[in-house]
Amino acid sequence: MNSVPGNTWLVVGLGNPGPGYANHRHNVGQMVVDELASRIGATFKKHKTPAQVAEGFLRPGGPKLVLAKSNSYMNTSGGPVAALLKFYSLPLERLIVVHDELDIPFDTIKLKIGGGHGGHNGLRDIAKAANSPEYVRVRVGVGRPPGRQDPADFVLQGFSSTERSVLPNLLSDAADAVELVITDGLLAAQQKVHAPSA
């Protein structure tokens, strides 16, 4: 049990552990929490739960962020997430999961709470471990696989050179979306993030 400020949020970036997976589409969630950690000047460290954790404040006197990357593989993300919620005594309403999404185009971000897992095994496992799918998701579009390529193979590949040139902006936009959910609430964040860009 850990004493935490009332305005604390757990932000989990989904992905697979180890350098071999680091640049895959499936790990875009972890790339986003890396971006958030650099913004708040926090460093990922080993933790009592099966995760790497970075802690800091969004701004002085502002909400506390607990950024986490699971030490287990994507398909078993639920256990580490449940352990983190328990360790920090946080309700599911204070969980934001950042993950790759095949069903929206690359360089697009969508926000939602609850709903199905859309075949995403990380989301499936978290809903099972938490006994509920009712948590906020920041869905980072990685696009559909070309032709008849298996989606499972597609997400375990790196981004194309064209995509890599845009990737820093996408990660920054996703990190902005996480911050908006925390500071403005989900509805206001959705209105800003989902609005067509001028």
C-alpha positions, -999 to 999 in steps of 0.1 A, spaced: 0 0 0 13 34 -9 1 68 3 -6 88 -29 -21 123 -34 -58 123 -42 -52 136 -77 -31 107 -89 -34 90 -123 -20 57 -135 -10 59 -172 0 25 -187 17 23 -221 11 -12 -236 38 -31 -254 62 -60 -252 93 -59 -230 129 -58 -243 148 -39 -269 138 -64 -297 103 -51 -296 110 -14 -287 103 1 -322 73 -21 -332 39 -7 -339 26 -28 -309 48 -8 -286 35 27 -295 18 29 -261 52 25 -244 66 52 -267 39 76 -256 46 71 -218 83 76 -226 73 110 -241 53 118 -210 82 108 -187 105 131 -206 80 160 -203 78 157 -165 115 149 -160 109 114 -146 129 82 -152 116 47 -154 128 24 -125 122 -11 -113 91 -14 -91 76 -37 -65 49 -46 -91 59 -64 -124 64 -31 -142 88 -2 -148 74 30 -132 82 67 -135 65 92 -112 62 129 -113 38 158 -114 21 172 -145 30 207 -132 40 220 -98 10 214 -74 -8 196 -103 -19 160 -108 5 133 -100 13 109 -128 24 73 -123 36 62 -157 41 24 -162 54 -1 -187 46 -38 -179 75 -62 -176 52 -89 -191 42 -95 -227 12 -77 -242 -12 -106 -239 -6 -107 -201 -9 -70 -194 -38 -74 -169 -18 -88 -139 7 -59 -138 -21 -33 -143 -42 -48 -115 -11 -49 -93 -3 -12 -100 -39 -1 -92 -38 -21 -59 -3 -8 -50 -14 29 -55 -49 23 -41 -64 38 -73 -99 32 -87 -104 21 -123 -115 57 -131 -79 68 -126 -65 44 -151 -55 55 -187 -43 28 -210 -24 39 -241 -23 14 -269 -19 7 -306 -51 6 -327 -55 -11 -361 -90 1 -367 -80 38 -370 -56 53 -396 -20 59 -388 -14 94 -372 -49 95 -357 -58 94 -320 -91 85 -305 -103 85 -269 -129 63 -254 -140 46 -221 -151 10 -220 -163 -10 -249 -150 -41 -265 -113 -50 -270 -115 -53 -308 -92 -83 -307 -65 -65 -288 -52 -91 -263 -37 -65 -240 -70 -48 -235 -88 -81 -232 -64 -92 -204 -67 -58 -185 -105 -60 -186 -104 -96 -173 -79 -87 -145 -98 -56 -135 -132 -73 -138 -143 -44 -160 -136 -28 -194 -145 7 -179 -112 25 -181 -100 53 -204 -82 43 -236 -60 65 -257 -61 47 -290 -31 55 -312 -38 46 -349 -12 24 -365 -32 17 -397 -43 -16 -413 -19 -42 -426 -14 -40 -464 -29 -67 -486 -36 -99 -468 -9 -96 -442 -18 -110 -408 -25 -82 -383 -5 -101 -356 26 -99 -379 19 -63 -389 19 -50 -353 52 -68 -346 70 -48 -373 86 -14 -372 71 17 -388 79 26 -424 104 54 -431 75 77 -441 57 68 -408 88 73 -388 91 109 -400 57 116 -386 60 94 -355 74 121 -331 43 143 -338 20 113 -333 36 105 -299 34 142 -289 -2 144 -299 -10 112 -279 8 125 -249 -12 158 -252 -44 137 -253 -34 119 -220 -28 153 -204 -61 167 -216 -80 137 -202 -64 144 -168 -68 182 -168 -101 187 -187 -119 154 -184 -127 128 -210 -155 146 -228 -137 179 -233 -106 159 -243 -126 140 -269 -140 172 -283 -105 186 -288 -88 155 -300 -115 143 -323 -122 177 -339 -112 178 -375 -79 197 -378 -83 230 -396 
